[in-house]
Amino acid sequence: MMSQETKAVAPRLYLDIDGCVCPFGRPDSGWGPATSASVFVDYGEDRTVTYDVVWAPALIEGLERLRAEFTVDLVWVTTWVEADAVRRFLVPQLGGLADARILPLLPGPRPSGETRGWWKAQRILEDQASNAGPFIWVDDGEVELHGWKVLGATIGTPSLMIPPHPMVGLRPDDLRAMRTWLETLASKPEQSSTAGIDVIKG
């Protein structure tokens, strides 16, 4: 079991892109106007891809406020970390969420029976084993598939897990849930010590 010494560690936000920050449909209408862009990614070795993405500027602003107010350590856990595409190509388009860490893809083929994002839980557990601290994990698919694995290995570490609906991504209610959790963590850490999954369905 991992060390549960978390008091001196800033809360972490493990954040996915597709289906969370950039939904596969349109952002929740509660955010107001949406923005879209075609993001050109150069992976090297003559491999380039252009991705069409959409996001809500108000969501980016809301996440930035949480980072500033609660000293949140933003950590990208997304396939966009390949070739550091998230920080090199996507973040400049988003107009925020800079200066974040990334958890790299795991090398090698996908294990039999595992989903495409199987590596995310493993990387989060490695990050927690290296320096345990309270965390929020936002992922539209892997929280429901592998959240139990992360919870079981981080018992005693405050955590909040949110699986957004992939067609709309994070909603205003999700950020309100994050704020409430972070406020409780800051004021009464012992009341945030029970990990849980916040399932918000569309």
Residue pairs with C-beta under 8 A, 6 or more apart in sequence:
1 153
1 155
2 125
2 128
2 129
2 132
2 153
2 154
2 157
3 132
4 132
4 155
4 156
4 157
5 132
6 132
6 133
6 134
6 157
6 158
7 189
9 131
9 132
9 133
9 134
10 71
10 72
10 73
10 133
11 70
11 71
11 72
11 73
11 133
11 134
11 135
11 136
11 158
11 182
11 185
12 72
12 73
12 74
12 75
12 127
12 133
12 134
12 135
12 136
13 63
13 66
13 67
13 72
13 73
13 74
13 75
13 135
13 136
13 138
13 178
14 75
14 77
14 103
14 120
14 124
14 127
14 135
14 136
14 137
14 138
14 139
15 21
15 63
15 74
15 75
15 76
15 77
15 78
15 138
16 77
16 78
16 120
16 138
16 139
16 140
16 142
17 76
17 78
17 79
17 80
17 86
17 90
18 24
18 78
18 79
18 80
18 140
18 166
19 139
19 140
19 141
19 164
19 165
19 166
19 167
19 169
20 138
20 139
20 140
20 164
20 166
20 169
20 170
21 55
21 59
21 60
21 94
21 97
21 169
21 170
22 53
22 54
22 55
22 169
23 54
23 55
23 164
23 165
23 166
23 167
23 168
23 169
24 166
24 167
25 166
25 167
25 168
26 34
26 54
26 167
26 168
27 34
27 54
27 55
27 56
27 59
27 168
27 169
28 56
28 168
28 169
28 170
28 171
28 172
30 171
30 172
30 173
31 56
31 57
31 58
31 59
31 171
31 172
32 56
32 58
33 56
33 57
34 54
34 55
34 56
34 57
35 54
35 55
35 56
35 57
36 52
36 53
36 54
36 55
37 52
37 53
37 93
38 50
38 51
38 52
38 53
39 50
39 51
39 52
39 53
39 89
39 90
39 93
40 48
40 49
40 50
40 89
41 48
41 49
41 50
41 51
41 83
41 85
41 88
41 89
42 48
42 83
42 89
43 49
43 82
43 83
43 85
44 83
53 90
53 93
55 94
55 169
56 169
57 95
59 169
59 170
59 175
60 94
60 95
60 96
60 97
61 96
62 172
62 175
63 74
63 96
63 97
63 175
64 96
64 97
66 72
66 175
66 178
66 179
66 182
67 74
69 182
70 182
70 185
70 186
72 182
73 101
73 133
74 97
74 99
74 100
74 101
75 100
75 101
75 102
75 103
75 127
76 86
76 87
76 100
76 101
76 102
76 103
77 102
77 103
77 120
77 123
77 124
77 137
77 139
78 86
79 105
79 116
79 117
80 86
80 90
81 102
81 103
81 104
81 105
82 105
84 102
86 102
87 98
87 100
87 102
91 97
91 98
91 100
103 120
103 123
103 124
103 126
103 127
104 123
105 119
106 119
106 122
106 123
110 116
110 118
111 118
115 141
115 142
115 145
117 139
117 141
117 142
117 145
117 146
118 142
118 146
120 139
120 142
120 146
121 142
121 146
121 147
121 149
121 150
124 135
124 137
124 150
125 149
125 150
125 153
125 154
128 135
128 150
128 153
128 154
128 157
132 154
132 157
133 157
134 157
134 158
134 159
134 185
134 189
134 192
135 154
135 157
135 158
135 159
135 160
136 159
136 160
136 161
136 162
136 178
136 181
137 143
137 147
137 150
137 159
137 160
137 161
137 162
138 161
138 162
138 163
138 164
138 170
138 174
139 163
140 163
140 164
140 165
140 166
140 169
141 163
141 166
143 161
143 162
143 163
143 197
144 163
144 197
144 199
147 161
147 163
147 197
150 159
150 161
151 159
151 161
151 195
151 196
151 197
154 195
155 195
156 193
157 193
157 195
158 185
158 189
158 192
158 193
158 194
158 195
159 195
159 196
160 177
160 178
160 181
160 195
160 196
160 198
161 195
161 196
161 197
161 198
162 170
162 174
162 177
162 178
162 198
162 200
163 197
163 199
163 200
164 170
164 171
164 174
164 200
165 200
165 201
165 202
167 202
168 202
171 200
173 200
174 198
174 200
177 198
177 200
181 192
184 191
184 192
185 192
